[in-house]
Amino acid sequence: MRVAMYYNNHDIRVEEMPTPQVGAGEVLLKSLACGICGSDVMEWYRIHKAPLVLGHEATGEIVEIGEGVNRFKKGDRVFVSHHVPCNTCHYCLNGNHTVCDTLRSTNFDPGGFAEYVRVPEINVDRGVFILPDNMSLEDGTLIEPLACVVRGQRLARIEPGQTVVVIGSGISGLLHILLARASGAGKIIATDISEYRMDMAGKLGADSVISAHDDLPSHLLKLNGNRLADRVIATTGAVPALKTALKSVGRGGTVLFFAPGGPDVELPVPFNDFWRDCITLMPTYGASPIDIDVAIRLISSNRVPVQDMITHRLGLAETERGFKLVTDAKESVKVIIEPHK
């Protein structure tokens, strides 16, 4: 089978490797669509594992069933989660599924930027989801990123009437805008450095869109009755953006750190001010199976309409171009790879 082998962000080669053989409890997925995630292009994070086949936002069709698999059949259209929790450890039992050791060590074989993917037994057990009939395979590639957003907003307690600031209007930021709007946020204010993405943020539901080069707290006070935000969501790990997030949250508010920074990022926090104003700083990572189930329902019901977010559909041979589009972050939002084209 053909795969897109990652060596670095500027060197991704179409290579041949054997089609995986499935064992008991496993299934073989024909990968038909797989989104390029922002984490895929974090070269500092990926390069030490190269060469490898990436891609974890995969949808497709089950073409082979291992012995003992009863819940699925050949021909099923599915989304497959690459990381799954054990559901029995201390962390899972306390609702912290995304810090589970099992979740952090599970994966499928190889990544979704391949024509076929072997789904291990544990992933089949708790990480394969039938796509609703009204959901396209393309829309299904947004399930995993939306599930991460669902988890983040649930933990940060995004509620009706709140003023929500979203810093960064890439794919994650836009999904946060859509979900906050669906959840009844009172006012949504978005930022970005790209005019293209600022325009997308406005189209998808932001009440106000401000250039990241401007003084966000000053604009916020004018737009929000001399108050800062109830919730600030930082979807980029760039230090200037993180510092802006800290300056934009109001008393009793929460800053949700949704994206990692570079490997050596340290963030100074005005501790006494935050202590006095009862401000919560909250990171979030990944999604659990329940978040995935919610994301599927949100997309299927069109409560979170994702169709217009897919800007590029590329064949496997164009994977390197897709990585460049995502890395450049100019006139693209969601880039998906279709391995059989």
Order of alpha helices (4+ residues) and beta strands (2+ residues): beta-beta-beta-alpha-beta-beta-alpha-alpha-beta-alpha-beta-alpha-alpha-beta-alpha-beta-alpha-beta-alpha-beta-alpha-beta-alpha-beta-alpha-beta-alpha-beta
